[in-house]
Amino acid sequence: MNANTPPAIGLRQLELRLRQDLFWLEWPAKSWVPPRTFAGEPVTDVVIVGAGMCGLAAAAALKGLGIANLLVLDKAPAGREGPWVTFARMETLRSPKQLTGPALGLPALTFRAWYEAQFGQDAWDALGKIPRRQWMEYLTWYRRVLDLPVRNEVELLAVEPGPEELLTLRLREAGAERVIRARHLVLATGRDGLGGPFVPEIVSGIDRKLWAHSSEEVDFEALRGKRIGVVGAGASAMDNAAEALEQGAGSLDLFVRRKDLPRVNKFTGIGSQGVVHGFAALPDEWKWRFLDHAMKAQTPPPRDSTLRVSRHPQARFHLGSPILSLEERDGHLVLTTPSGAYPLDFLILATGFQVDLGLRPELAAFAPFIRFWKHRYTPPTGLDNAELANAPDLGPGFEFQEREPGSCPALSRIHCFNYPAMLSHGKLSGDIPAVSDGADRLARSITAGLFSEDRETHYAALVAYDTPELLGDEWTVAPHSAASG
């Protein structure tokens, strides 16, 4: 250890420091939302679906503003929320280590504080990027120290409008179904939050034991010595290819439609607080132009992830190689590109995700009424973009909006705090850099809505409040005197 750097203080001391900071900030604020019941059962003010990074940040922001009647649900077991220890297969995060992520402006809540408390500043200085599994450990700690109300292994089966100004949520927990009522619902459901994996038609009819999407579980151990193909050129393609190679794949063919890999991460070049807070205020045509340009340029895979693949001699990069056909022959695959035919034992599709409400049965009651950008905006010639067209057109608090005014008012109570919100709000609800700002925007909007809805109750409390600050003995009234002539 460098003699000039402080030693690791340990998590216990960090937690005491954080507790003191929260005490000084009066966090969380006092609970202020009047309780509600329906049919004798309590109503939850806000239910968040998803206890990954975005769901935890949203819960912390809401709790901090005094919304105590809050519930976070996740269908995964505790410690397996989000992608970090499931289908994410990178060695480290892409984001720079110093980004504050979901810390909500609290220094003692940052990953850096958590890391240095355990390993010291010298270890932090030596750290390149954050190991993926360590990020999950940090999020687990985050949830614990903020005492966030998370319930695991609970699945949302359906959301229905009503009764009255409520939402009905049908849940499955411990093998049984039950119903709860909520005033607001936040969907913090990640990349596939409004759909699912994008699977090209070319695998239609192919035996499922011969292929998988990169977001699914893959038994890489069983692929040892096999001929593996990966479709795609993004981060997940490289991570899955590397995992297969490191588990002993006999050969790895990476098929890329483009003639070259993308080199420049466009949004990194303009990252700033201006983008974070200004994007949502842009005119529609400028939001579209920014994201259309960035998407068509594509995000390059991380350099480290690409090197992780190319260092294996049995890895082959096939550029300019769109898939022309895929056939199943004698228990294996034959994939054909303009460059030739390739026999494969297994194929991994790193083809991303799509917005498709048909894949989200829990939203079936609302799907026909949700407005997407394609319903109200036509881009200029040359800027057609199907992914952007299928983005939800959200309000200022990430709330869904009606395709036809008046058709489904309950939509305003469902907030889309996941990746597809990007066209409406920028990258505030799916990536590490600005998730605290997104959570703050969401929480403030819900807070304003709850107060406005309960205005009569709050006004009655104002009228009824009669605790005096002055008792009447603090002054003496001057005697009246005759006016002098």
C-alpha positions as CSV (number, residue, x, y, z in Angstrom):
1,M,0.0,0.0,0.0
2,N,1.2,3.5,-0.8
3,A,2.0,5.3,2.5
4,N,0.1,8.3,1.3
5,T,-3.2,6.6,0.6
6,P,-5.8,5.8,3.3
7,P,-6.4,2.2,4.3
8,A,-9.6,0.4,3.5
9,I,-12.2,1.3,6.2
10,G,-14.4,-1.7,5.8
11,L,-18.1,-1.9,4.8
12,R,-19.3,-1.4,8.3
13,Q,-17.6,2.0,8.6
14,L,-18.9,3.0,5.2
15,E,-22.4,2.0,6.2
16,L,-22.2,4.1,9.3
17,R,-21.0,7.1,7.2
18,L,-23.9,6.6,4.8
19,R,-26.4,6.3,7.7
20,Q,-25.1,9.6,9.0
21,D,-25.4,11.3,5.6
22,L,-28.9,10.1,5.2
23,F,-29.8,11.3,8.7
24,W,-28.4,14.8,8.0
25,L,-30.4,14.8,4.7
26,E,-33.6,13.6,6.5
27,W,-33.7,10.7,4.1
28,P,-36.2,9.3,3.6
29,A,-38.6,12.2,3.9
30,K,-41.6,11.6,6.2
31,S,-44.4,9.5,4.8
32,W,-47.1,11.9,3.5
33,V,-49.4,9.9,1.1
34,P,-52.8,9.3,2.7
35,P,-53.4,5.5,2.9
36,R,-56.1,4.0,0.7
37,T,-58.1,0.8,0.8
38,F,-60.4,-1.0,-1.6
39,A,-62.9,-3.6,-0.5
40,G,-61.2,-3.6,2.9
41,E,-57.8,-4.4,1.4
42,P,-54.8,-1.9,1.4
43,V,-53.8,-0.3,-1.8
44,T,-50.1,0.0,-2.6
45,D,-49.1,3.5,-3.8
46,V,-46.4,2.4,-6.2
47,V,-45.5,-1.1,-7.4
48,I,-42.2,-1.5,-9.3
49,V,-41.7,-4.6,-11.4
50,G,-38.0,-5.4,-11.7
51,A,-35.4,-5.3,-9.0
52,G,-32.4,-4.8,-11.2
53,M,-30.4,-1.5,-11.3
54,C,-33.2,0.6,-12.7
55,G,-35.9,-0.8,-10.3
56,L,-33.7,-0.3,-7.3
57,A,-32.8,3.3,-8.3
58,A,-36.5,4.1,-8.8
59,A,-37.4,2.6,-5.5
60,A,-34.7,4.5,-3.7
61,A,-35.8,7.8,-5.3
62,L,-39.4,7.3,-4.4
63,K,-38.6,6.2,-0.9
64,G,-36.4,9.3,-0.5
65,L,-39.4,11.5,-1.4
66,G,-41.5,10.1,1.3
67,I,-43.5,7.4,-0.6
68,A,-43.3,4.7,1.9
69,N,-46.1,2.5,0.7
70,L,-43.9,1.0,-2.0
71,L,-43.3,-2.5,-3.3
72,V,-40.7,-3.9,-5.7
73,L,-41.3,-7.3,-7.3
74,D,-38.9,-9.5,-9.2
75,K,-39.5,-13.0,-10.6
76,A,-35.8,-14.0,-10.1
77,P,-34.4,-15.3,-6.9
78,A,-32.6,-12.8,-4.7
79,G,-29.1,-12.0,-6.1
80,R,-30.0,-13.0,-9.7
81,E,-32.0,-9.9,-10.7
82,G,-31.2,-8.3,-14.0
83,P,-28.6,-9.7,-16.5
84,W,-25.4,-9.5,-14.5
85,V,-25.1,-13.1,-13.3
86,T,-27.6,-14.7,-15.8
87,F,-27.2,-14.0,-19.5
88,A,-24.6,-11.2,-19.4
89,R,-21.3,-12.9,-20.3
90,M,-18.8,-10.0,-20.4
91,E,-15.8,-10.0,-18.0
92,T,-16.2,-6.4,-17.1
93,L,-18.8,-3.6,-17.5
94,R,-18.4,-1.3,-20.5
95,S,-19.0,1.9,-18.5
96,P,-16.0,3.7,-16.9
97,K,-15.6,2.7,-13.3
98,Q,-15.9,6.3,-11.9
99,L,-19.5,6.8,-13.1
100,T,-21.8,7.2,-10.1
101,G,-24.6,5.1,-11.5
102,P,-27.6,4.7,-9.1
103,A,-26.0,6.5,-6.2
104,L,-28.6,9.4,-6.3
105,G,-26.0,12.0,-5.6
106,L,-24.8,10.3,-2.4
107,P,-21.0,9.8,-2.4
108,A,-21.1,7.0,0.2
109,L,-23.6,5.1,-2.0
110,T,-21.3,4.9,-5.1
111,F,-19.6,1.8,-6.3
112,R,-16.3,3.5,-5.7
113,A,-17.1,4.0,-2.1
114,W,-18.2,0.4,-1.7
115,Y,-15.1,-0.8,-3.5
116,E,-12.5,1.3,-1.7
117,A,-14.1,0.5,1.7
118,Q,-13.3,-3.1,1.1
119,F,-10.0,-3.0,-0.9
120,G,-8.6,0.5,-0.5
121,Q,-7.6,3.3,-2.8
122,D,-4.6,1.6,-4.3
123,A,-6.8,-1.3,-5.4
124,W,-9.2,1.3,-6.9
125,D,-6.4,3.0,-8.8
126,A,-5.3,-0.3,-10.2
127,L,-8.8,-1.4,-11.2
128,G,-9.4,-1.2,-14.9
129,K,-13.2,-1.7,-15.3
130,I,-15.7,-3.1,-13.0
131,P,-16.0,-6.9,-13.0
132,R,-19.5,-7.9,-13.9
133,R,-20.2,-10.1,-10.9
134,Q,-18.8,-7.5,-8.6
135,W,-21.4,-5.0,-9.9
136,M,-24.1,-7.5,-8.9
137,E,-22.6,-7.7,-5.4
138,Y,-22.7,-3.9,-5.2
139,L,-26.3,-3.8,-6.2
140,T,-27.2,-6.4,-3.6
141,W,-25.5,-4.2,-1.0
142,Y,-27.3,-1.1,-2.3
143,R,-30.6,-2.8,-1.8
144,R,-29.7,-3.9,1.7
145,V,-28.3,-0.6,3.0
146,L,-31.3,1.4,1.7
147,D,-33.7,-1.2,3.1
148,L,-35.7,-1.3,-0.2
149,P,-38.9,-3.3,-0.1
150,V,-38.1,-6.1,-2.6
151,R,-40.0,-9.3,-2.9
152,N,-38.3,-12.0,-5.0
153,E,-39.8,-14.9,-7.0
154,V,-43.0,-13.0,-7.6
155,E,-44.2,-12.9,-11.2
156,L,-46.6,-10.3,-12.7
157,L,-49.2,-12.2,-14.7
158,A,-51.5,-9.4,-15.7
159,V,-52.3,-5.7,-15.2
160,E,-55.9,-4.5,-15.6
161,P,-57.4,-1.0,-15.4
162,G,-59.6,-0.3,-12.4
163,P,-61.5,-0.5,-10.2
164,E,-61.9,3.3,-9.9
165,E,-58.6,5.1,-10.3
166,L,-56.5,2.0,-9.5
167,L,-54.7,-0.7,-11.3
168,T,-55.3,-4.4,-10.6
169,L,-52.2,-6.6,-10.6
170,R,-52.4,-10.3,-10.8
171,L,-49.4,-12.0,-9.3
172,R,-48.0,-15.5,-8.9
173,E,-46.0,-16.1,-5.7
174,A,-45.0,-19.4,-4.1
175,G,-47.2,-21.3,-6.6
176,A,-50.3,-19.4,-5.8
177,E,-52.0,-16.5,-7.6
178,R,-53.2,-13.4,-5.8
179,V,-54.4,-9.9,-6.6
180,I,-53.2,-6.5,-5.3
181,R,-54.3,-3.0,-6.1
182,A,-51.9,-0.2,-6.9
183,R,-52.1,3.5,-7.8
184,H,-49.0,3.5,-10.0
185,L,-47.0,0.8,-11.7
186,V,-43.4,1.2,-12.8
187,L,-42.0,-1.3,-15.4
188,A,-38.3,-1.5,-14.7
189,T,-38.0,-4.5,-16.9
190,G,-34.8,-4.0,-18.8
191,R,-33.8,-4.3,-22.4
192,D,-36.7,-6.6,-23.3
193,G,-39.2,-4.9,-21.1
194,L,-41.8,-4.3,-23.8
195,G,-41.1,-7.4,-25.9
196,G,-38.4,-10.0,-26.0
197,P,-35.4,-11.3,-27.9
198,F,-35.4,-10.6,-31.7
199,V,-35.2,-14.0,-33.4
200,P,-34.8,-13.9,-37.2
201,E,-37.2,-16.0,-39.3
202,I,-34.2,-18.0,-40.6
203,V,-34.3,-20.3,-37.6
204,S,-38.0,-21.0,-38.0
205,G,-38.4,-24.8,-38.0
206,I,-34.9,-25.5,-36.8
207,D,-34.7,-27.8,-33.8
208,R,-34.4,-25.8,-30.6
209,K,-31.6,-27.9,-29.3
210,L,-29.4,-26.6,-32.2
211,W,-29.7,-22.8,-31.4
212,A,-30.2,-20.2,-28.7
213,H,-30.6,-16.5,-28.4
214,S,-27.8,-14.8,-26.5
215,S,-30.2,-13.8,-23.7
216,E,-31.0,-17.4,-23.0
217,E,-29.2,-20.0,-20.8
218,V,-26.5,-21.8,-22.9
219,D,-24.8,-24.9,-21.6
220,F,-21.3,-24.0,-22.8
221,E,-19.8,-27.0,-21.1
222,A,-21.8,-29.2,-23.4
223,L,-20.4,-27.4,-26.4
224,R,-16.8,-28.3,-25.7
225,G,-15.1,-29.4,-28.9
226,K,-18.1,-28.5,-31.0
227,R,-18.4,-26.2,-34.1
228,I,-20.1,-23.0,-32.8
229,G,-21.5,-20.2,-34.9
230,V,-22.4,-16.7,-33.5
231,V,-24.5,-14.2,-35.5
232,G,-23.9,-10.5,-34.7
233,A,-21.2,-8.0,-34.1
234,G,-22.2,-6.3,-30.9
235,A,-21.0,-6.7,-27.3
236,S,-23.3,-9.7,-26.7
237,A,-22.0,-11.5,-29.8
238,M,-18.4,-11.1,-28.6
239,D,-19.2,-12.1,-25.1
240,N,-21.0,-15.3,-26.1
241,A,-18.3,-16.1,-28.6
242,A,-15.6,-15.7,-26.0
243,E,-17.5,-17.7,-23.4
244,A,-17.8,-20.6,-25.9
245,L,-14.1,-20.4,-26.8
246,E,-13.0,-20.3,-23.2
247,Q,-15.2,-23.4,-22.5
248,G,-13.3,-25.3,-25.2
249,A,-15.3,-24.8,-28.4
250,G,-13.6,-26.7,-31.2
251,S,-14.2,-23.8,-33.6
252,L,-16.0,-20.5,-33.5
253,D,-17.4,-18.7,-36.6
254,L,-18.6,-15.2,-36.1
255,F,-21.0,-14.0,-38.9
256,V,-21.3,-10.3,-39.4
257,R,-23.5,-8.7,-42.0
258,R,-21.4,-5.6,-42.3
259,K,-18.2,-5.5,-44.2
260,D,-16.5,-3.9,-41.2
261,L,-17.0,-3.8,-37.5
262,P,-18.3,-0.4,-36.2
263,R,-15.4,1.5,-34.7
264,V,-16.9,4.6,-32.9
265,N,-19.4,4.8,-30.0
266,K,-21.2,7.9,-31.1
267,F,-23.1,8.8,-27.9
268,T,-19.9,8.6,-25.9
269,G,-18.6,11.6,-27.8
270,I,-21.4,13.9,-26.7
271,G,-22.0,12.5,-23.2
272,S,-22.8,15.4,-20.9
273,Q,-25.3,16.8,-18.4
274,G,-26.7,18.7,-21.3
275,V,-27.7,15.5,-23.0
276,V,-29.0,14.0,-19.8
277,H,-31.3,16.9,-19.0
278,G,-31.8,18.4,-22.4
279,F,-32.7,15.4,-24.7
280,A,-36.3,15.1,-23.5
281,A,-36.9,18.8,-24.3
282,L,-35.7,18.4,-27.9
283,P,-38.3,18.7,-30.7
284,D,-39.4,15.4,-32.0
285,E,-37.4,15.7,-35.3
286,W,-34.2,16.3,-33.3
287,K,-34.7,13.4,-31.0
288,W,-35.2,11.2,-34.0
289,R,-32.1,12.5,-35.8
290,F,-29.8,12.0,-32.9
291,L,-30.9,8.4,-32.2
292,D,-31.3,7.4,-35.9
293,H,-27.7,8.5,-36.6
294,A,-26.3,6.7,-33.5
295,M,-28.2,3.5,-34.2
296,K,-27.3,3.3,-37.9
297,A,-23.6,3.9,-37.0
298,Q,-24.1,1.1,-34.4
299,T,-22.3,0.7,-31.2
300,P,-19.0,-1.1,-31.5
301,P,-18.2,-4.1,-29.3
302,P,-15.7,-3.2,-26.5
303,R,-12.1,-3.6,-27.5
304,D,-11.4,-6.0,-24.6
305,S,-14.4,-8.2,-25.6
306,T,-13.2,-8.4,-29.2
307,L,-9.6,-9.2,-28.2
308,R,-11.1,-11.9,-25.9
309,V,-12.3,-13.6,-29.0
310,S,-9.5,-13.0,-31.5
311,R,-6.8,-14.3,-29.2
312,H,-8.2,-17.8,-29.8
313,P,-6.7,-19.4,-33.0
314,Q,-9.9,-21.4,-33.7
315,A,-12.0,-18.1,-33.9
316,R,-12.8,-16.8,-37.3
317,F,-14.4,-13.4,-38.2
318,H,-16.6,-13.5,-41.3
319,L,-17.4,-9.9,-42.3
320,G,-19.7,-9.1,-45.1
321,S,-21.5,-12.4,-44.4
322,P,-25.3,-12.1,-44.2
323,I,-27.0,-15.4,-43.7
324,L,-28.5,-16.6,-46.9
325,S,-29.9,-19.9,-45.6
326,L,-29.8,-22.1,-42.6
327,E,-30.6,-25.9,-42.9
328,E,-30.7,-28.8,-40.5
329,R,-28.9,-31.8,-41.8
330,D,-28.3,-35.1,-39.9
331,G,-28.4,-33.5,-36.5
332,H,-26.3,-30.4,-37.3
333,L,-26.7,-27.1,-39.1
334,V,-25.4,-25.8,-42.4
335,L,-25.2,-22.0,-42.5
336,T,-24.7,-20.4,-45.9
337,T,-23.3,-16.9,-46.6
338,P,-22.1,-15.3,-49.8
339,S,-18.7,-16.7,-48.9
340,G,-19.7,-20.3,-48.6
341,A,-21.4,-23.0,-46.5
342,Y,-20.4,-23.7,-42.9
343,P,-21.3,-26.8,-40.9
344,L,-22.1,-26.0,-37.3
345,D,-23.2,-28.0,-34.2
346,F,-24.8,-25.0,-32.5
347,L,-25.7,-21.4,-33.4
348,I,-26.0,-18.5,-31.0
349,L,-28.1,-15.5,-32.2
350,A,-26.8,-12.2,-30.7
351,T,-29.5,-10.3,-32.5
352,G,-30.8,-8.0,-29.8
353,F,-34.3,-7.3,-28.6
354,Q,-37.5,-6.0,-30.1
355,V,-40.6,-4.2,-28.9
356,D,-43.5,-6.5,-29.3
357,L,-46.4,-6.3,-26.8
358,G,-47.6,-9.6,-28.1
359,L,-44.7,-11.1,-26.2
360,R,-45.8,-9.4,-22.9
361,P,-49.1,-11.1,-22.0
362,E,-49.2,-9.1,-18.7
363,L,-49.9,-6.0,-20.7
364,A,-52.6,-7.5,-23.0
365,A,-55.4,-5.3,-21.5
366,F,-53.4,-2.1,-22.4
367,A,-51.6,-3.0,-25.6
368,P,-54.3,-1.8,-28.0
369,F,-54.3,1.6,-26.5
370,I,-50.6,2.4,-26.1
371,R,-49.3,5.1,-28.4
372,F,-46.0,4.5,-30.1
373,W,-44.0,7.0,-32.1
374,K,-45.2,5.4,-35.4
375,H,-48.7,6.5,-34.5
376,R,-47.9,10.2,-34.6
377,Y,-44.6,10.9,-36.2
378,T,-43.4,10.5,-39.7
379,P,-39.6,10.9,-40.1
380,P,-38.1,12.7,-43.1
381,T,-37.1,10.7,-46.2
382,G,-34.0,8.7,-45.6
383,L,-34.4,8.6,-41.8
384,D,-36.8,5.6,-41.7
385,N,-36.0,3.5,-38.6
386,A,-38.3,0.6,-37.6
387,E,-36.8,0.4,-34.1
388,L,-37.5,4.0,-33.3
389,A,-41.0,3.8,-34.9
390,N,-41.8,1.1,-32.4
391,A,-40.7,3.0,-29.4
392,P,-43.4,4.0,-26.9
393,D,-44.3,7.7,-27.0
394,L,-44.0,8.5,-23.3
395,G,-45.1,11.5,-21.2
396,P,-42.8,13.6,-18.9
397,G,-42.9,11.0,-16.1
398,F,-42.2,8.0,-18.4
399,E,-45.9,7.3,-18.4
400,F,-47.6,5.6,-21.4
401,Q,-50.0,7.8,-23.4
402,E,-53.2,6.9,-25.2
403,R,-53.3,6.3,-28.9
404,E,-56.8,7.8,-28.9
405,P,-57.5,10.4,-26.2
406,G,-59.9,9.1,-23.7
407,S,-59.6,5.5,-24.7
408,C,-57.7,4.3,-21.7
409,P,-57.0,6.9,-19.0
410,A,-55.4,4.3,-16.7
411,L,-52.4,4.2,-19.0
412,S,-51.1,7.4,-17.3
413,R,-50.5,5.3,-14.2
414,I,-48.1,2.9,-15.9
415,H,-44.6,4.1,-16.2
416,C,-42.1,2.6,-18.7
417,F,-38.8,2.9,-16.9
418,N,-36.9,0.6,-19.2
419,Y,-34.7,0.6,-22.3
420,P,-37.5,1.4,-24.9
421,A,-38.0,4.8,-23.2
422,M,-34.9,6.1,-24.8
423,L,-36.5,8.0,-27.7
424,S,-38.7,9.9,-25.4
425,H,-36.3,10.6,-22.5
426,G,-32.8,9.7,-23.7
427,K,-30.6,7.1,-22.1
428,L,-31.9,7.5,-18.6
429,S,-33.6,4.1,-17.9
430,G,-31.3,1.4,-19.2
431,D,-27.7,2.4,-18.8
432,I,-25.5,3.1,-15.8
433,P,-24.4,6.8,-16.6
434,A,-27.6,8.6,-16.0
435,V,-29.9,6.1,-14.2
436,S,-30.0,8.4,-11.1
437,D,-31.3,11.3,-13.1
438,G,-33.9,9.0,-14.7
439,A,-35.0,7.7,-11.3
440,D,-35.3,11.2,-10.0
441,R,-37.4,12.4,-12.9
442,L,-39.7,9.4,-12.5
443,A,-40.0,9.8,-8.8
444,R,-40.8,13.5,-8.9
445,S,-43.5,12.9,-11.5
446,I,-45.2,10.2,-9.5
447,T,-44.9,12.3,-6.3
448,A,-46.6,15.3,-8.1
449,G,-49.3,13.0,-9.4
450,L,-50.1,11.5,-6.0
451,F,-50.2,14.9,-4.3
452,S,-52.6,16.3,-7.0
453,E,-54.9,13.3,-6.8
454,D,-55.2,13.6,-3.0
455,R,-55.5,17.4,-3.1
456,E,-58.8,17.4,-1.3
457,T,-57.4,15.4,1.6
458,H,-54.4,17.6,1.8
459,Y,-56.5,20.7,1.7
460,A,-58.8,19.4,4.5
461,A,-55.6,18.7,6.5
462,L,-54.5,22.3,5.9
463,V,-57.9,23.7,7.0
464,A,-58.0,21.4,10.1
465,Y,-54.4,22.1,11.2
466,D,-54.6,24.3,14.4
467,T,-51.4,23.7,16.3
468,P,-50.3,27.3,17.3
469,E,-46.8,28.5,17.0
470,L,-47.6,31.6,19.1
471,L,-49.4,31.3,22.4
472,G,-50.4,35.0,22.8
473,D,-48.1,35.8,25.6
474,E,-45.2,36.8,23.4
475,W,-46.1,40.5,23.2
476,T,-48.0,43.3,24.9
477,V,-50.5,45.4,23.1
478,A,-49.7,49.1,23.4
479,P,-52.4,51.2,25.1
480,H,-54.5,53.6,23.0
481,S,-53.6,57.3,23.6
482,A,-55.3,60.5,22.5
483,A,-53.9,62.1,19.4
484,S,-51.7,65.1,20.3
485,G,-52.9,68.5,19.0
